[in-house]
Amino acid sequence: MKFILFVIDDQLEKAPANEMADIDAFNDRLEADGHWIMAAGIYDPSRATLFDNRSGAGLSQAGAFAKADEHISGFWIIQADSREKAEELATAGSKACNRKVELRPFIG
């Protein structure tokens, strides 16, 4: 089963070097254990652009779709044999990045 782990952040700065080292070690563990698919950090919502072309509306606006004190600052896409294993990895990911992590399964 595939899952996505969203990193939930309340800061706009990039993670400091010590946290990056812990994230790199977690990534290495995911890869060594066969759970790795991909991961990425993403910029804060100030760099987002929202597009809405439903029914040919052709609308766009600067910023994220939701205004909140927290935002997604990265993600992992993982492979796990069970929900329980994915939850274990999400817990370890939260510790590694020192942030909250939201786990969601892929559809299908």
Residue pairs with C-beta under 8 A, 6 or more apart in sequence:
1 79
1 80
1 81
1 82
1 83
1 86
1 105
1 106
2 37
2 77
2 78
2 79
2 105
2 106
3 77
3 78
3 79
3 80
3 86
3 89
3 90
3 103
3 104
3 105
3 106
4 75
4 76
4 77
4 78
4 103
4 104
4 106
5 75
5 76
5 77
5 78
5 89
5 90
5 93
5 101
5 102
5 103
6 72
6 74
6 75
6 101
6 102
6 104
7 41
7 72
7 73
7 74
7 75
7 76
7 93
7 97
7 99
7 100
7 101
8 70
8 71
8 72
8 73
8 99
8 100
8 101
8 102
9 44
9 70
9 71
9 72
9 73
9 74
9 99
10 69
10 70
10 71
11 73
12 44
12 46
14 41
15 23
15 41
15 97
15 98
19 96
19 97
19 98
22 95
22 96
22 97
22 98
23 96
23 97
25 96
26 92
26 93
26 96
26 97
27 36
27 39
27 76
29 92
30 36
30 39
30 76
30 78
30 89
34 79
35 78
35 79
35 80
35 85
35 89
36 78
36 79
37 76
37 77
37 78
37 79
38 76
38 77
39 74
39 75
39 76
39 77
40 74
40 75
41 73
41 74
42 72
42 73
42 74
42 75
44 71
44 73
45 63
45 64
45 71
46 63
48 62
48 63
48 64
49 60
49 61
49 62
49 63
50 60
50 61
50 62
50 63
50 64
50 65
51 59
51 60
52 59
52 60
53 59
64 71
70 100
73 99
74 97
76 93
78 86
78 89
80 86
80 89
83 105
86 103
86 105
87 103
90 101
90 102
90 103
91 101
93 101
94 100
94 101
